[in-house]
Amino acid sequence: MKLSLKQQNSKNQNNSEAPNKKECAALMGWLAVAFGLLGIFTFGFIFVPLGFLFSVLAFFRGQALGGFVGLLLAVMGLITSPKLLLLIGMAAFAHWLDWSEFVQPMYDMIGEGPSKGEDI
């Protein structure tokens, strides 16, 4: 491949090394599948969100099969990850109990208000 600043006819250039859009879209699908599998068999709290992210990116890039398989694997990784299930369960439990109303009488009794996330 010759490098030149002069404009040349595209028929003379060999651009077989440049990636096209289909290869980039396929890469998103492959990454979605890979992160979905890693989410099942390794650290789910790291790889499951990455699997979801790359699945959505693969759908937007037109790689429906890779995005769908990656999404299924990410959901299976979510189901098999105890840490992620614990986090989701704790958030649902706190929302269900409405902790702010539950602890408000205690704050009223001691004469304090709940902290707004400020440092002391």
N, C-alpha and C positions, 0 to 999 in steps of 0.2 A: 504494500500500500504506500503510495507516494504521498508525502505531505507537502502541500503547497498553499500559498496565499492566493493563487490565481483561481478564478472560477472555472471549473471543468465540467464536462458533461457527466451526468450521473451514470451513464452506461459504462464509462471507463473506470469508475471507482468500484472497488470491491468492499461493500458494506455488509458482508455476511457476519461480521463480529458484533454489530450493533444489535442490542436486544429489542425485540418488538413488543407491542403492548400485550399480546396474548401471553408471552412468556412471563411478563410482570404479573399479569392477572393469575396465571397458574402458580406463580410463586406464593401469592397470598393464600391460595387454596392449600398448597402444600404446607405452608407455615401453620395454617389453622388446624390441619390434621395432625401435624407434629406436636403442636402445643396441646391439643386435645389429648393425644396419647400420653404425653409427659404429665399432664394433669391427672390422669388416672393412675399412673404407675410411680410417680415421684411426688414432688412437693405441689400439691393441688392448689394451695393458697397463692402460689406464684403463677403457675402455668394455666390454670382454668380461666382467670380473667384475660390472659393473653390469647387463649384459644377463642374466647368469645369475641375479643377485639378483632383478631385476624379473620374470623368467620364473617363478621359484618363487613370488613374491608373486602373480602373475597366476593361477597354478594354484590357490593357496589361496583367492583371491577368486572363483573360479568362471569365470574367463576362460580356458578350455582352449585355444582356437584361438590367441589372442594369446600365451599362455605357450608353446605348442608351437612356433610360428613364431619367437618370440624365442629359445627354446632352440636351435633349429636354426641360427639366425643367429649366436648366441654361440659355438656349436661351430665353425662355419665361420670365425668371427673368431679363435678359438683356433688353428685349423689354419693360418691365413694369417698369424699374427703371429710373426715370428722371435724377438722378445724373450721372449714367453711360452714358446715351444718351447725356447729356450735355458735358461730358468729350470727348466722341467720336466725337461729332459735333464740339467742339472747336478745336480739333486736326486736323480734316479734313479741317475746315475753314482756319486755319493757314497754313496748307500745300497747300491748293488751292490758297491762296493769295500770298504765298511765301514771308512771312514777312521780311526776311533778305534783299531782293531786294527792298521791298516797303519802308523801313525806311532808307536805305543807303543814299539817297540824303540829308536827314535831318542831318545825322551824318557828311556828307561832308560839309554841310553848316556851322555847328558850329565848324568844325575843330577837331572833336573827332572821334574815331573809336568805333564800337560797343564793348561792354564789352564781354569778353570771359568767363564770369562766375566767375571772380575773385572778391574777396572782396576789398573794397576801404580802 
